[in-house]
Amino acid sequence: MPTQAKDAAIQEITERFQASSAAVLTEYRGLTVAQLTELRRSLGAGSSYAVVKNTLTKRAADSVGFSDLGPLLNGPTAIAFIEGDPVEAAKAIRDFARANPSLVVKGGVVDGRTVDASEVTRLADVEPREVLLAKLAGAMKGNLTKAAGLFQAPLSQVARLAEALKEKKPASSTDEVAAPAADAAAADTTPETTDAAADTAASDA
């Protein structure tokens, strides 16, 4: 390939790396053109699946900071450049690989970070965005309900306590008045008072 053509190919691969939310490197040995077309369509609008030359791809990867992809660039390589949801694309690749074992996932790049084949598989196992949002909304609703209960409980307890004190207040006031009177009566019946009364009675006799 002439140098100018090589430079153009490297530039194209570089731009695809930069424009994609994810890029999955695969080995396609044994797959037919029809199967590759099927995989390309399953990736969704905006995504592409292209057979690449390893040496040119390595130079492109190096230029955008993905040098870790170097060891993966051996054998027949094709890259799925994803411009949509990486999770959905990973699911499509996983499902295709299950039906067509000749497709081997090597690894790739997700959100600017190089990943290995196992991480691509884990990405495919992530629940759909709508399901995750629904679970998050449910968790938030549950926490808000609990929080509201915690806020309401002290207020209701304070209200009950205030009502109880209000009901007991008249009785408590009476008791407070009665208590000093009882203490005064008890004080009048002391031994000293009794002795004085006895001396008075003896004098009269």
C-alpha positions in Angstrom: 0.0 0.0 0.0 1.4 3.4 -1.0 2.4 5.7 1.8 -0.3 8.2 1.0 -3.0 5.5 1.2 -1.5 4.2 4.5 -1.7 7.7 6.0 -5.3 8.1 4.9 -6.2 4.7 6.4 -4.5 5.6 9.7 -6.3 8.9 9.7 -9.6 7.3 9.1 -9.1 4.7 11.9 -7.9 7.5 14.2 -11.1 9.5 13.6 -13.2 6.5 14.2 -11.6 5.9 17.6 -12.1 9.5 18.5 -15.7 9.7 17.4 -16.8 6.4 19.0 -18.1 5.8 22.5 -16.6 2.3 22.3 -14.6 0.2 20.0 -14.5 -3.6 20.3 -11.7 -5.6 18.7 -12.7 -9.0 17.3 -11.2 -11.9 15.4 -13.5 -12.9 12.6 -11.7 -15.9 11.2 -14.2 -18.3 9.6 -17.1 -15.9 9.3 -18.8 -15.4 5.9 -19.5 -12.0 4.4 -23.2 -12.5 5.1 -22.5 -13.1 8.8 -20.3 -10.0 9.0 -23.1 -8.0 7.5 -25.6 -9.4 10.0 -23.3 -8.4 12.9 -22.8 -4.9 11.4 -26.6 -4.4 11.2 -27.1 -5.7 14.8 -24.8 -2.9 16.2 -27.4 -0.2 15.5 -27.5 3.0 13.6 -24.3 5.1 13.5 -22.0 2.1 14.4 -19.8 0.2 12.0 -17.8 -3.0 11.7 -14.7 -2.9 9.7 -11.9 -5.3 8.8 -8.6 -3.5 9.6 -4.8 -3.9 9.1 -3.1 -4.5 12.4 0.0 -2.4 11.7 -2.1 0.6 10.6 -4.5 0.2 13.5 -1.7 0.0 16.0 -0.3 3.4 14.7 -3.8 4.9 14.9 -4.3 3.5 18.5 -0.9 4.9 19.6 -1.8 8.3 18.3 -4.9 8.5 20.4 -3.4 7.1 23.6 -4.7 3.5 23.2 -1.3 1.8 23.1 -2.6 -1.0 25.3 -4.4 -2.4 22.3 -1.1 -3.3 20.7 -1.0 -6.9 22.0 -4.6 -7.5 20.7 -3.7 -6.6 17.2 -2.7 -9.9 15.8 -4.4 -12.3 13.4 -7.4 -11.3 11.3 -8.9 -8.3 13.1 -12.1 -6.4 12.7 -13.3 -3.5 14.9 -16.8 -2.6 15.9 -16.8 1.2 16.3 -19.8 2.1 18.4 -21.4 5.5 18.3 -24.5 4.7 20.3 -25.0 2.9 23.6 -21.9 0.7 24.4 -24.1 -1.6 26.5 -26.5 -2.4 23.7 -23.7 -2.9 21.2 -21.9 -5.2 23.7 -25.1 -7.2 24.0 -25.4 -7.5 20.2 -21.8 -8.7 19.9 -22.2 -11.2 22.8 -25.4 -12.6 21.3 -23.9 -12.9 17.8 -20.8 -14.7 19.3 -23.0 -17.2 21.0 -24.7 -18.0 17.7 -21.5 -17.8 15.8 -18.5 -19.1 17.9 -16.1 -18.1 15.1 -16.3 -14.6 16.4 -13.8 -14.0 19.2 -13.9 -10.8 21.3 -10.4 -9.6 22.1 -11.0 -6.5 24.0 -11.4 -2.8 23.2 -12.0 0.7 24.4 -15.0 1.9 26.4 -15.4 5.6 27.2 -11.8 6.3 26.6 -10.5 3.3 28.7 -9.0 0.1 27.3 -10.7 -3.1 28.4 -10.1 -6.8 28.0 -12.6 -9.4 26.6 -14.0 -10.2 30.1 -14.9 -6.5 30.7 -16.7 -6.4 27.3 -18.7 -9.4 28.5 -19.5 -7.8 31.8 -20.7 -4.7 30.0 -23.0 -6.9 27.9 -24.5 -8.2 31.2 -25.5 -4.7 32.4 -29.2 -4.3 32.6 -30.8 -1.9 30.0 -30.7 1.8 30.8 -34.5 1.9 31.2 -34.4 -0.9 33.8 -31.6 0.8 35.8 -33.5 4.1 35.8 -36.7 2.4 36.9 -34.8 0.7 39.8 -33.1 4.0 40.7 -36.5 5.8 40.8 -38.0 3.0 42.9 -35.1 3.2 45.4 -35.4 7.0 45.6 -39.1 6.7 46.2 -38.7 4.2 48.9 -36.0 6.3 50.6 -38.2 9.4 50.4 -41.1 7.5 52.0 -38.9 6.3 54.8 -37.6 9.8 55.3 -41.1 11.3 55.4 -42.0 8.7 58.1 -39.0 9.6 60.2 -40.0 13.3 60.0 -43.6 12.7 60.8 -43.0 10.4 63.8 -41.3 12.9 66.1 -44.0 15.5 65.3 -46.8 13.2 66.1 -45.1 12.1 69.3 -44.7 15.8 70.3 -48.3 16.4 69.6 -49.4 13.4 71.8 -47.1 14.5 74.6 -48.4 18.1 74.5 -52.0 16.8 74.6 -51.2 14.5 77.5 -49.5 17.4 79.5 -52.5 19.6 78.7 -54.9 17.0 80.2 -52.8 16.4 83.3 -52.2 20.0 84.0 -55.4 20.8 86.1 -54.9 17.6 88.1 -51.3 18.4 88.7 -52.2 22.0 89.9 -54.7 20.7 92.4 -52.2 18.2 93.6 -49.6 20.9 94.1 -52.0 23.0 96.1 -53.2 20.0 98.2 -49.7 18.9 99.0 -48.6 22.0 100.9 -51.9 22.0 102.9 -51.4 18.4 103.8 -47.8 19.2 104.8 -49.1 22.1 107.0 -51.6 19.9 108.7 -49.0 17.3 109.4 -46.7 20.0 110.8 -49.4 21.1 113.3 -49.5 17.6 114.7 -45.9 17.5 115.9 -44.8 16.1 119.3 -44.0 19.6 120.5 -47.6 20.7 119.8 -49.0 17.6 121.6 -46.8 18.2 124.6 -47.9 21.8 124.9 -51.6 20.7 124.8 -50.9 18.3 127.6 -49.3 20.9 129.8 -52.3 23.2 129.3 -54.6 20.4 130.4 -52.6 19.7 133.5 -52.7 23.4 134.6 -56.4 23.6 134.2 -56.8 20.5 136.4 
